[in-house]
Amino acid sequence: MFQFEEKYILKNKMVEITPLEKFHESELFKISNTKEIWEHFTENGFGKENFTTYISNAINNRKKHLEYPFIIKDLRINKIAGMTRIYAIDNNLKNVKIGHTWIGKNFQGTGLNKNCKFLLFEFLFEKMHMERIGFGASSKNIKSIKAMESVGCIQEGKLRSFLPPLSKSSERLDIVLLSILKNEWLTKTKNELQQKLKRYS
């Protein structure tokens, strides 16, 4: 059963995922202050004031048992690389979501995200005994959708007109829904993802 008070630490040779703390803010800000990172987020963390609010909200949401935010550290160079969160946790239905994930520009395309997702999937399915992990992304965020598909997630539908427009001249946006199931992970996806990770070892 998932416990918000527990300090969960997930780690392999390439990446370490640990709970977000306030003292991480300054290092995270250095790699987050790029407009492209925040283009598809409902929370705007661009700029010092916005980012401070973003971090405070994430920490407070853990205290409220709404989300569990992690930092992502690249162990190859011992640097913080980004953030991710577990949220919508339902211990009774054994459903959970992963999201609010971002990685600094210099860490993108290095295999860090795939390693991160492997650890989270293994933890949630095999340690927390969850049955389903859900994801969502703006239909305009093709890069994120492809990244989720590359780790074994399957598209299952859309929430139409769910997000506000990116600009005054554009329309409201759909959210693409994806998921991965425990039986998919254990019988197929875990092995496939392990094979993909060998490229980065």
N, C-alpha and C positions, 0 to 999 in steps of 0.2 A: 504494500500500500504506500502511495506517495505521501510524504510528510514534508510540509513546508519548513518546519523547524530544523530538519536535517541538513547537514552540509554535504551535499553530493559533489564528489570530485571524479571526473571521468578522464581517462588518460591512456594514450598509447605512445609510440615512439615519436610521433609527429606533432600531436596536439594535446593540450590539456584544457579541460573545460571546468571552471570553478565558479562558485556563486559570486555575483556582482556585489561589490562593496563600494562605499562612497569614495574611498581613497583611490579607486581605479579611474575616477573621472578624468583627471588631468591627462593621463596617458591615452585614454580612449578618445578624448577630444582631439588630440593631435592627428589621429588617423581618420577621424570622422568628419572633419570640416571640409567636405567636398560636396557640392550641390547634387552631383549624380547619385550619391548614396541615398539621399532623402527624397528623390524625385517621386517614388511610388509609395512612400510611407504616409499613413494618416497622421502620425505624430511628426512634427517638424523638429528635428534635432540639429538643424544647421545654424551655426553661430553659437557663441559662448552662452548667452542667456537661455536660448532654446535648449541647448544640450544639457545645461544644469537642471532645467525643469524635466527634461527627458529622463535623466538618470534618477532624479528624486522620485519621479512617478513610478519607475520600474522597481525601485527599492521599496517604496510604500505599498505597491501592489503585491509584493511578496508578503509583507506584514499582514495584508488583508486577505491572504490566501487566494489571490486572483491569478498570479503569475509567479514563475520562478525564473528570474533572469540569470544568465551566465555570461562570463567573459570567455573569449576564445584566445588561447595563447599558442603561438607557433613555437614549438620547442626546438626547432632547428636553429633559431636565432634568439630564442628566449625573449620574444616580444609579444605584447598583447596585439591581437589582430582584429578583433571585432566582438560582437555580441550575438546572443540568441536567447530565446525564451521558451519555456514550456508553460502552457496555459490551458484554460478550459479543461481542467483536470477533473475527471469524474471517476472516483475510485469504485463506485457502485456499478456503473455501466462499463467501466474499464476503457473509457475513451479519453483521448488527450490530443492537444494540438501543439505543433511546433511552429514558431513564427517570430516576427520582429527581428529577423536575422540580417545582419550586415557585416561585411568584411572590408577592411581598408583596401584601397585600390592596389597597393603593392603586393597584397596577399591573394588577390583574386587569380584564379586559374592555376593555382599551385598545388591543388589537391587538398587544401586545408578544409574546405567546406565538405568534401566527400568524407574525409576522416572524421570530421565533427558529426556528420549525420550518422555514420556507422556507430560511433560511440553512443549517441542518443538513442538510436533504434535498439541497439543491444541492451542498453540500460532499461528503456521503457518496456520492451517486450519480454526480456528474459529476467530482469530483476524486479521490476514493478508489476509485471504480469498484465500489462495493458493488452487489449485486443485490437485497438484501432488507433492510428495516429493520423490526424487531419492537417491539411495545409490549405492556405489560400493566398492568391496573388492577384493584383490588378491584371486585367486582360491585356493591358498595354505593356506589362512587365514581362516581355517574352524571355529575357535572359534568366529571370528567376524561375519561370515555369519550366524552361528547358533544364535548368539545374536540378529542380525537384524530380523531373522525369528521369534524369541521368542517375539518380540514386534509388530508383525503383518505384517512385510514386506514380499513381495512375489517375488521370483526369476522370472526374465523375459528375461534373455539371458546372453550372454557373449561378451566381446570384446576380440577377440583372439590375442595372442602375443602382448599385450598392454604394459606390464611392463618389464623393464630390469631384467635379472636373479639375483637371490639372491647371487649367487656365480659364479666364473668363470667356474665351471664344470657343471652348470645347464643351462636350456633353458629359453627363455623368457616366461613370465607368462600371463595367461588370467586374465581378470577382470570379476567377477560375478556381474551382474546388478540386483538390487532389487528396489522395489518401494512400496509406499502405497498411495492410492487415498483418496480424501476427502469423497466420499460417503462410502467407506469401513470403514473409521474412524468413521463417524457419525452413521452408521447403525450397526456396529459390533465390530470393533477393539477397540474403546474407552472403551466400557464396559468390553471386555475381558481383556484388560490391567489393568483396575481398579481392577478387581478381583485378578489378579496376584500381584498387589502392596499391597494388604491386608496382604500378607505373611510377609511383611517387616515392617508393621506399629506397 
